Amino acid sequence: MSMINAHRQEDSKLEFSLLMWLAFGVFFVAIAMTRLMPRSMRPRVGGHDDGKSIFAAAKAATYNSIPFAFM
């Protein structure tokens, strides 16, 4: 592997990591805000998060949505 290809691969890994952390932060804040709402007023979008922690729900939402950024 040449130095140019290695550098591009490292840049791609960094971009992917930054995108993952940014998406996780957005989903974490959104899920935390909805968890503060009364259960009867919560939106029911994208499946059942009952019983999951805020971190687990944000991680699942991130891994489910990131592939769409690369389509």
NORMO-V499050 format. One record per pair of residues at least 24 apart in sequence whose ideal C-beta (glycine too) atoms are under 8 Angstrom apart, sorted by the first residue. I is the first residue (numbers start at 1). J is the second residue. D is the distance in Angstrom with one decimal. If there is no record, write none. Layout:
BEGIN
<<I/J/D> <I/J/D>>
END
This chain:
BEGIN
<<19/66/6.7> <19/69/6.5> <20/62/6.3> <20/66/6.4> <23/62/4.7> <23/65/6.4> <23/66/6.0> <23/69/8.0> <24/58/5.6> <24/59/6.7> <24/62/4.7> <27/57/7.7> <27/58/4.3> <27/61/4.3> <27/62/5.6> <27/65/7.7> <28/54/6.5> <28/55/7.3> <28/58/4.1> <31/57/5.1> <31/58/5.4> <31/61/7.1>>
END
